[in-house]
C-alpha cells in the first residue's frame, strides 16, 4: 500500500506503531489526499480544523496583496506539517493562503483525532512539538531577513546565504526570477532592475543560470 509506505517513512508518523497506523487509516482517522500543482489547499481566513502532514511534494505559504502580487512567506516539504501552530490556538484561522507548489500528497488528521494521539504517544508528541518549534524559528528568521531591508540588501543576503551553501562565488540558480522575487517579497521587475544596477556597478555578473559575485564587499 503506497499510502502506508509513505506514512511509515514519515519522521513524525513513524513514531506510531504499524498496527496503529493501519487502524487509523481503516477507521478514517487518517485521510490521505492528493493535489495537483497550483491547487489551493487553504485560503487566507479559512478555519483550521485539521493537521496536514506532507508525505510527498512541496507546499507554498503565500500572501496576496491588493494588486494580485504574490509574496511567498515559506515553503514546506517532506515531513513538514501545516496547521500545527493554529489548530489549538484561540483564533484557529489561516492568516495566509496555502498552495500545492508541486504534485502533493498529504495526510489529514482532524483535531479531535489528533489530541488523543498526542496524549497517548510521547514520541509522537515530541516529534510534533519539535516540528512546529522549528517552523516558528524558520518564520522568525524569514521575517527578520525581509522586514525593513532595501531590495539590494535582500538580494545581497540571499547571495551570501547561497555562496555559503554552494561554497562558490558563482551561484547556480535553483529558482526562477519569479520564484526568487516571491521569496524576497518584491516584484519581479524590481528584482531585474536591481540586478542590472548591481551588474553595472561591478558588484555581480549574471546569466540565465547563475550569478557570480565580483565585489569583495559581499
HUSULDA-V568252 format. One line per field, one symbol per residue. phi: phi as a letter, one per 40 degrees, with the letter a starting at -180 (. if undefined). psi: psi as a letter, one per 30 degrees, with the letter a starting at -180 (. if undefined). burial: 1 if it has 9 or more other C-alpha atoms within 8 Angstrom, else 0. A space follows every 50 residues. Layout:
phi=???
psi=???
burial=???
This chain:
phi=.cdccccccccccccccccccccccccgcbbcbbbcdgcccbcdgcccba bbbccahbbbbbbbcccgcbbccabbbdgcbbgccbdbccbcbccbcbbc cbdbbbbbbcdcccdcccccbdcccccccccccccccccccccccbcgbc dcccccdcccccccccfaccbccbbcccccccccgbcccccccccccccc cgcababcbabbcbcccc
psi=jeeeeeeffkfeffflleeeeeeeeeggekjkkkklkgkkeklkfkkjfl kkkjfkakkkklkklfggkkjjelkkakflkkfefeeglfiikkflkkkj eakkklkkkleffeeeeeefieeeeeeeeeefeeeeeeeeeeeeeekgkl eeeeeeeeeeeeeeefhkfjjkkfkleeeeeeefhlleeeeeeeeeeeef ggelllafflkkkekff.
burial=00010111010111110000110110001111001110110111000101 11111111111111000001111111111110110110000111011111 11111111111011001100100110110011000000100100110000 10011110110110000001100000100111111111011101000110 011111000111110000
